Amino acid sequence: MTYAGDLTPAEAHDMLMADPSAVLVDVRTAAEWTFVGRPVVDAARFVEWTSWPTGAPNPAFVADAGNGLDSDTPIILLCRSGVRSVAAAHALTAAGHSAVYNVLEGFEGDHDADDHRTGGWKGAGLPWTQR
């Protein structure tokens, strides 16, 4: 079973603004939220897919990310570069959620030629904070 699809950061933001039922779930670690930044949208949830520094999977991820959501609620998943969020999308879809999306490039995007992350949610100029 596969998830509903991939969205660019701008498409994800547009969906969140257009559909009041849509939810953004940032699956990065608490350390990333604290030291790198967090997207700013009203319907944001922050649920680790894996924990830092061990990288251990979060056994409560599906329950926590989908808590209180109907099975057809749009769930948009975001990680650093769009890898962990794909795994999380597959898990939520397997658990019965039918409208699960992955944000391509994640929060920071891939490395550029200078080994800097310049894409993703931040690079697209979408609302975020670092605090």
RASULNOR-V414075 format. One record per residue. RES is the residue in three letters. D_LAST is the distance of its C-alpha to the last C-alpha in Angstrom with 1 decimal. Layout:
# RASULNOR-V414075
[[RES,D_LAST] [RES,D_LAST]]
This chain:
# RASULNOR-V414075
[[MET,37.2] [THR,34.6] [TYR,31.6] [ALA,31.8] [GLY,30.6] [ASP,28.1] [LEU,26.1] [THR,24.6] [PRO,21.1] [ALA,22.7] [GLU,25.1] [ALA,22.5] [HIS,20.7] [ASP,24.2] [MET,25.2] [LEU,22.2] [MET,23.0] [ALA,26.7] [ASP,26.9] [PRO,25.4] [SER,26.2] [ALA,24.3] [VAL,21.2] [LEU,18.6] [VAL,18.0] [ASP,15.4] [VAL,17.4] [ARG,15.3] [THR,14.4] [ALA,11.8] [ALA,11.3] [GLU,10.9] [TRP,8.3] [THR,6.2] [PHE,7.7] [VAL,8.9] [GLY,6.9] [ARG,8.2] [PRO,11.1] [VAL,11.3] [VAL,14.8] [ASP,16.3] [ALA,18.1] [ALA,15.4] [ARG,15.8] [PHE,14.2] [VAL,17.1] [GLU,17.6] [TRP,20.8] [THR,21.1] [SER,19.4] [TRP,18.2] [PRO,20.0] [THR,23.3] [GLY,22.9] [ALA,24.8] [PRO,25.0] [ASN,23.6] [PRO,26.9] [ALA,25.4] [PHE,23.6] [VAL,26.2] [ALA,26.6] [ASP,22.9] [ALA,22.2] [GLY,25.4] [ASN,25.3] [GLY,27.1] [LEU,27.5] [ASP,31.0] [SER,32.2] [ASP,32.3] [THR,28.8] [PRO,27.1] [ILE,24.3] [ILE,22.3] [LEU,20.8] [LEU,18.2] [CYS,17.6] [ARG,17.0] [SER,20.4] [GLY,22.4] [VAL,24.2] [ARG,22.8] [SER,22.5] [VAL,26.2] [ALA,27.1] [ALA,25.1] [ALA,26.9] [HIS,30.2] [ALA,29.5] [LEU,28.6] [THR,31.6] [ALA,33.8] [ALA,32.7] [GLY,34.1] [HIS,31.3] [SER,33.0] [ALA,30.4] [VAL,27.8] [TYR,26.3] [ASN,24.5] [VAL,22.3] [LEU,23.9] [GLU,21.9] [GLY,18.9] [PHE,15.3] [GLU,16.3] [GLY,20.1] [ASP,22.8] [HIS,23.4] [ASP,25.3] [ALA,28.2] [ASP,26.1] [ASP,24.1] [HIS,20.9] [ARG,19.2] [THR,19.5] [GLY,20.1] [GLY,18.8] [TRP,16.5] [LYS,14.5] [GLY,17.9] [ALA,19.5] [GLY,17.3] [LEU,16.2] [PRO,13.3] [TRP,9.8] [THR,6.2] [GLN,3.8] [ARG,0.0]]
